[in-house]
Amino acid sequence: MSQRPPRGRAVLVLRLLLFGLTLASGSVARADERDLRLLETPATYTDVADAADGRDPFDLNVRVLFRRVQEWADVRRERPSTTGRTEIERVAAYRMVRHELLLGLDIGLFRDLELSVDLPLVLSDDRRLNPVNGSLLDGLAQASPLVSPTRSGIDLLLLGLGWAPLNQYRDAHSPTWVFRLTGRVAVGAVRHPCAAGESNCGVSDGTHALTFETRMSHRFRYAEPYGGAGFTAQFRGRAGSAFAPGGALAGYRHVNPPLVAEFVAGMALVPWEHRGKSQRLSVDMRLQAQWVAQGRDYSPLFDALGTSTAPTLTSPTCEGAPTDPADCTGAPGGLRLVPFTGLTDVQAHGRIGGRVAVELQAARFVRFGFGGSLQYTTPHQITGTDRCNENASPRDAADPRIAGCARGIVDPHHRVILDTPGQRFSLGGQLRVDLFATMRAQF
C-alpha cells in the first residue's frame, strides 16, 4: 500500500480546516442575520397601533404614566435709574412642583391608523413665590412669601389620530413616517387666582388646542434615528372671560394663548433584542426645541397679581378716555369696564432641552419605561401690553378709544403699573425637570 506524502497530508488538512471555517463563518453570519431580524414595531416616538393586519386583527394599548415636574425661575422687574437707562432687579424666586397621573388608550382602527385618548389627572400642583430683599413684588402681592393653594383634579382630555402612510416594517426600503393630529379639550374646573387658605381654585387652564405633527424614523441595525416637527394653535375656550374680560373689544391685541412650534431630533439605541420572545431593551435620547409666540397666558405671577389688593389692579379700567365718566359704565352703546383677571401678555420666547428614557419590552404584551428631561426657557417679559393697538382702527377722529394714541386705539388689557417701561416684570430664565415612569399593556 502506497503512503501519501507528508506534503499531501498537510494540504488536505489545510483544505479541511478552510472548509470548516467557511461553514462556521456562514453559520455565524446566518445567526447574526437571525438575531438582527427586527421586531415589527418602530421606536415609541413613531409607533402607532393598527388593526386588520394579518394575524393581528386588532390592537389595543393601555398606558399609565406617572410624572413629577418641577420648575424654578427668577422673577425680575425693571427699574428706572438716574442715568435714564432701565435697570433690572431680581424681586422674587418662583418654584412649582406638580405630580400627574396620565391614563391613556391607543386603539387600532386600520392598518397603521390609530385613535388615542389621554386623560391627565393632576394629583397636586403647588406654586410658591419667595421675595428677594423686601416686600413681594413691591407690595403688589397680598402675602410674603405667597404660597398658592394646592390644586388637583381633572385637567384636560386629549384626543388624537395617528397615521403612518409609510412603514419600514412593511417595506424595508422606506422610513416609518407618521402624521398626528391631536385635540386638547379643557374639561376640569378653570383656574382662577387664589391665595393660601382658599379652596376650589380650579386646576385647568380652560384653553383648547389643536396640534399637528409629522414624525419620521428609520432603523439601522442597532440604532433608530428619528425627527419631527409640530405646530400647536391654542384657543381661550372655557376661559374666554378671563382672556377677554368685558367681551370681544376691538382694542385687544391678544385674546388667545400663544402659538407654539416644536422640533425634535433623537435616536433610539437597541443594545439587545430577542425577536422570538418579543423582547427589547432600548435607550431613547432626544433634543427638543420650542418657539412660543407672544400671547395672553398664565404666568408665574398669575396668583400673586390676580389676588392683589392694589387699587391699580382691583379697579376696572375703561375701554377708552370719555369726556364724561358716566359714558364708561359698561352700559350698551357705551364704553366697557375691563377688570384685571391675573392673565398677562407674555413675550415670545424659546425653550430647549433634552430627554433620556430607558424602555424595556419585557414580553409581547408588556412594556415598561422610565426617564427624565431637562428644559431651559429663555428670559422673557411676562408683563408688557402696549398701551395702543396699532392694528385696530377707530370709528372716527372723535372715537374716545383713541385716548392719545398716535395710531390705533387703546388696548384694554394695558395696566400702567405692570406694562409701562420701567415697571414691567420678566423671568430671568426658567429650568424645568421632568421625571416619569410608564407602563403599557399591549393587546
C-alpha positions in Angstrom: 0.0 0.0 0.0 1.4 3.3 -1.0 1.6 6.1 1.6 0.5 9.7 1.0 3.5 12.1 1.0 3.6 14.3 4.1 3.2 17.4 2.0 -0.1 16.0 0.6 -1.4 15.3 4.1 -0.7 18.9 5.0 -2.5 20.2 2.0 -5.5 18.0 2.8 -5.6 19.1 6.5 -5.4 22.8 5.4 -8.3 22.3 2.9 -10.5 20.6 5.6 -9.7 23.5 8.0 -10.6 26.2 5.5 -13.8 24.3 4.7 -14.7 24.1 8.4 -14.0 27.8 8.9 -16.2 28.6 5.9 -19.1 26.6 7.3 -18.6 28.2 10.7 -18.5 31.7 9.3 -21.6 31.0 7.3 -23.5 29.7 10.3 -22.4 32.7 12.4 -23.5 35.1 9.6 -26.8 33.4 9.4 -27.2 33.5 13.2 -26.2 37.2 13.2 -28.8 37.8 10.5 -31.4 35.9 12.5 -30.5 38.0 15.7 -30.8 41.2 13.7 -34.3 40.5 12.4 -36.1 43.4 13.8 -39.2 43.4 15.9 -42.2 44.6 13.9 -42.5 47.8 15.8 -40.5 51.1 15.5 -39.4 53.3 18.3 -42.1 54.5 20.6 -41.9 58.0 19.0 -43.2 56.7 15.7 -45.2 53.7 16.8 -48.9 53.6 16.1 -51.5 50.9 16.9 -53.0 49.2 13.9 -55.8 46.7 13.1 -57.0 44.3 10.3 -53.3 43.4 9.8 -52.9 39.7 9.0 -52.7 37.6 12.2 -53.1 40.8 14.3 -56.7 41.9 13.6 -56.9 44.4 16.5 -54.5 46.4 18.7 -55.3 48.0 22.0 -52.7 49.6 24.2 -53.4 50.7 27.7 -51.0 53.2 29.1 -50.3 54.5 32.6 -47.7 57.2 33.3 -46.7 59.0 36.5 -44.9 62.3 36.1 -43.2 64.7 38.5 -42.5 68.2 37.2 -40.5 70.9 39.0 -39.8 74.4 37.8 -37.5 77.2 39.1 -37.3 80.8 37.8 -36.2 84.2 39.0 -38.8 87.0 38.7 -37.3 90.3 37.8 -38.6 93.9 37.4 -37.5 96.9 35.5 -36.3 100.0 37.5 -35.8 103.5 36.2 -32.4 104.9 37.0 -30.9 108.3 37.4 -28.9 107.7 34.2 -32.0 107.3 32.1 -31.3 103.7 31.5 -33.7 100.9 32.7 -32.1 98.6 35.2 -33.4 95.1 36.0 -33.7 93.9 39.6 -34.4 90.4 40.9 -37.5 90.6 43.1 -38.8 87.1 43.7 -37.9 83.4 43.3 -40.6 81.1 41.7 -41.0 77.4 42.3 -43.6 74.9 41.1 -43.9 71.2 41.9 -46.6 69.2 40.0 -47.5 65.5 40.2 -49.6 63.9 37.4 -51.1 60.5 36.6 -51.9 60.1 32.9 -54.3 57.3 31.8 -54.2 56.6 28.1 -55.6 54.3 25.4 -54.3 53.6 21.8 -56.9 51.9 19.6 -56.0 50.4 16.2 -58.6 51.4 13.6 -57.0 50.0 10.5 -53.5 49.3 9.2 -51.2 51.9 10.8 -54.1 54.1 11.8 -54.8 54.7 15.5 -57.1 56.6 17.8 -55.6 57.7 21.1 -57.3 59.0 24.2 -55.4 60.5 27.2 -56.7 61.8 30.5 -54.2 63.5 32.7 -55.1 63.7 36.4 -53.4 66.3 38.5 -52.6 64.8 41.8 -51.1 68.0 43.2 -49.9 71.4 41.9 -48.0 73.6 44.3 -46.6 77.0 43.5 -44.6 79.5 45.6 -43.1 82.9 45.3 -40.4 83.9 47.7 -39.5 87.6 48.0 -35.9 88.9 47.5 -34.8 91.9 49.5 -38.1 93.4 50.6 -41.8 93.0 50.1 -43.0 90.7 47.4 -43.4 92.4 44.0 -43.2 95.8 45.6 -46.3 95.2 47.7 -48.5 94.1 44.8 -48.9 90.6 46.4 -51.0 90.1 49.5 -48.6 87.7 51.3 -44.9 87.5 51.6 -44.0 84.8 50.6 -47.0 83.9 48.5 -47.9 80.2 48.6 -50.7 79.2 46.2 -53.2 76.6 47.4 -52.6 73.0 46.2 -54.6 72.4 43.1 -55.7 69.0 42.0 -58.3 67.3 39.8 -59.0 66.6 36.1 -57.2 69.0 33.8 -58.0 68.2 30.2 -58.8 65.5 27.7 -56.5 64.6 24.7 -58.0 63.0 21.6 -55.6 62.1 18.8 -55.4 60.4 15.4 -52.1 58.9 14.2 -51.5 57.6 10.7 -48.3 56.1 9.2 -48.5 56.2 5.3 -45.0 54.6 5.2 -43.8 51.8 7.5 -40.3 50.4 7.4 -41.6 47.1 8.7 -43.8 46.7 5.7 -41.3 48.0 3.2 -37.7 47.8 4.3 -36.6 50.5 1.8 -39.0 53.1 3.3 -38.7 55.0 6.6 -41.5 55.0 9.1 -43.4 58.2 8.6 -46.3 59.3 10.9 -48.7 62.1 10.9 -50.5 63.0 14.1 -53.5 65.3 14.8 -54.3 65.9 18.5 -57.0 67.9 20.0 -56.8 69.2 23.6 -60.1 69.9 25.3 -60.3 71.5 28.8 -62.7 69.6 30.9 -61.7 70.5 34.5 -62.6 73.4 36.7 -61.0 76.6 35.2 -58.2 78.2 37.3 -58.7 81.5 38.9 -56.3 83.5 41.1 -56.1 82.1 44.7 -54.1 82.8 47.8 -53.2 80.4 50.6 -56.2 79.1 52.6 -58.6 79.3 49.7 -60.1 76.2 48.0 -61.8 75.3 44.8 -59.3 77.3 42.8 -59.5 75.2 39.7 -56.7 73.2 38.0 -57.4 73.6 34.3 -56.2 76.5 32.1 -59.6 76.3 30.4 -58.0 76.5 27.0 -58.4 74.3 24.0 -55.7 73.4 21.4 -55.1 71.7 18.1 -51.7 70.1 17.4 -50.4 68.8 14.0 -47.2 66.8 13.9 -45.1 64.9 11.4 -42.6 62.3 12.6 -40.1 60.1 10.8 -37.7 57.3 11.8 -35.6 54.6 10.2 -33.9 51.6 11.9 -30.3 50.9 11.1 -29.3 47.6 12.9 -28.9 48.7 16.5 -29.9 52.4 16.1 -33.1 54.1 15.0 -32.7 57.9 14.4 -35.8 60.0 14.2 -37.0 63.5 13.9 -40.2 65.5 13.9 -41.9 68.9 13.9 -45.2 70.1 15.2 -47.4 73.2 15.4 -49.9 74.0 18.1 -52.7 76.6 17.9 -54.3 77.4 21.3 -57.7 78.9 21.9 -59.2 80.5 25.0 -62.1 78.1 25.2 -63.9 77.9 28.5 -61.6 80.6 30.0 -62.8 83.2 27.5 -64.0 85.6 30.1 -60.5 85.6 31.7 -58.7 86.2 28.4 -61.1 88.8 27.1 -62.8 90.5 30.1 -65.5 92.9 29.0 -66.3 90.9 25.8 -64.8 91.0 22.3 -63.4 94.5 22.4 -61.8 95.9 19.3 -58.7 97.2 21.1 -57.5 93.8 22.3 -54.3 92.7 20.6 -54.1 89.3 22.3 -57.1 87.3 23.5 -55.7 83.8 23.0 -52.8 81.8 24.4 -49.6 81.8 22.2 -48.9 79.7 19.2 -46.2 77.0 19.7 -43.8 75.4 17.2 -41.8 72.3 18.2 -38.8 70.5 16.7 -37.5 67.1 17.8 -34.3 65.1 16.9 -33.3 61.9 18.6 -32.2 58.4 18.4 -33.3 55.1 20.0 -30.4 52.7 20.6 -31.2 49.0 20.8 -28.4 47.1 22.6 -30.4 43.9 23.0 -33.4 42.4 21.2 -34.9 39.0 21.1 -37.4 38.6 18.2 -38.7 35.2 19.2 -39.8 36.4 22.7 -40.7 39.9 21.5 -38.3 41.4 23.9 -36.3 44.6 23.5 -34.2 47.0 25.6 -33.8 50.5 24.1 -32.3 53.8 25.2 -34.1 56.8 23.8 -32.3 60.1 23.6 -33.7 63.3 22.1 -33.3 67.0 21.8 -36.3 69.2 21.8 -36.7 72.9 20.9 -39.9 75.1 21.0 -40.7 78.5 19.9 -43.5 80.2 21.7 -45.1 83.3 20.1 -46.3 86.3 22.1 -49.8 85.9 23.5 -52.1 86.2 26.5 -51.2 83.5 29.1 -50.9 82.3 32.6 -47.5 83.3 34.2 -45.8 82.6 37.5 -47.4 85.8 38.7 -51.0 84.7 38.0 -52.0 84.1 41.6 -49.9 87.0 43.0 -51.3 89.7 40.7 -54.8 88.2 40.4 -55.2 88.4 44.2 -53.5 91.7 44.7 -55.3 94.4 46.7 -53.5 97.3 44.9 -56.2 99.7 43.6 -54.5 100.0 40.3 -55.3 96.2 39.7 -58.5 95.8 41.6 -60.2 98.8 39.9 -61.5 98.0 36.4 -60.1 100.2 33.6 -62.1 102.0 31.0 -62.0 100.9 27.3 -61.2 104.5 26.4 -61.0 108.1 27.7 -64.5 109.6 27.5 -65.1 113.2 28.3 -67.9 112.2 30.6 -67.0 109.4 33.2 -70.7 108.3 33.0 -70.0 107.1 29.5 -67.8 104.3 30.9 -70.2 102.2 32.9 -70.4 99.2 30.7 -73.9 100.0 29.5 -74.9 99.0 26.0 -73.6 101.6 23.5 -71.1 103.0 25.9 -67.5 102.1 26.7 -66.8 98.9 28.6 -65.2 98.5 32.0 -62.4 95.9 31.9 -61.4 94.1 35.1 -58.0 92.5 35.7 -58.0 88.7 35.8 -54.4 87.8 36.5 -53.5 86.9 32.9 -50.8 89.0 31.2 -49.3 89.4 27.8 -46.2 87.1 27.6 -43.3 88.0 25.3 -42.2 85.5 22.6 -39.5 83.1 23.9 -37.8 79.8 23.3 -37.4 76.5 25.1 -34.7 74.0 24.6 -34.0 70.7 26.3 -33.1 67.1 26.2 -34.8 63.8 27.2 -33.4 60.4 28.1 -35.6 57.3 28.6 -35.0 53.6 29.0 -37.6 51.3 27.7 -37.9 47.5 28.3 -40.2 45.4 26.2 -40.5 42.6 28.7 -42.8 40.5 26.7 -45.2 40.8 23.7 -47.9 42.3 25.8 -46.0 44.5 28.4 -43.6 47.4 28.1 -42.0 49.5 30.8 -40.2 52.8 30.7 -38.7 55.4 32.9 -36.6 58.6 32.3 -36.4 62.3 32.6 -36.0 65.5 30.8 -34.4 68.9 31.4 -35.7 72.1 29.7 -34.5 75.7 29.7 -36.7 78.6 28.9 -35.1 81.8 27.7 -35.5 85.1 29.6 -38.6 87.0 28.5 -41.1 89.6 29.7 -44.3 88.3 31.4 -46.0 91.7 31.5 -45.8 94.3 28.8 -49.0 95.0 27.0 -48.6 98.0 24.7 -50.9 100.9 25.6 -52.1 101.3 22.0 -53.1 98.6 19.5 -51.9 100.0 16.1 -53.7 97.2 14.3 -57.2 98.4 15.5 -58.9 101.2 13.7 -61.0 103.9 15.4 -64.5 104.6 14.3 -63.7 108.2 13.6 -61.4 111.0 14.8 -63.6 111.6 17.8 -63.5 108.0 19.0 -62.8 108.1 22.8 -60.9 104.8 22.5 -58.1 106.7 20.7 -57.2 108.3 24.1 -54.0 109.9 22.9 -52.8 107.1 20.6 -50.9 108.3 17.6 -52.2 105.2 15.7 -54.9 102.7 16.5 -56.9 102.7 19.8 -56.2 101.8 23.4 -55.6 98.1 24.3 -58.0 97.5 27.3 -55.5 94.9 28.7 -52.9 97.6 29.4 -52.2 98.3 33.1 -49.8 101.2 33.9 -48.3 99.5 37.0 -47.4 96.3 35.1 -46.9 97.2 31.4 -45.2 100.6 31.4 -41.5 100.5 30.5 -39.7 100.7 33.9 -42.5 98.8 35.6 -42.6 95.5 33.6 -41.9 92.1 35.1 -39.8 89.3 33.4 -38.5 85.9 34.0 -34.7 85.5 34.1 -34.7 82.1 32.5 -36.6 79.1 33.8 -35.5 75.5 34.5 -37.8 72.5 34.3 -37.1 69.0 35.4 -39.5 66.2 34.4 -39.2 62.7 35.8 -41.5 59.9 34.7 -42.3 56.2 34.8 -44.7 54.4 32.5 -46.2 51.0 31.8 -48.0 49.9 28.7 -50.1 46.8 28.2 -50.4 45.8 24.5 -53.3 43.6 23.3 
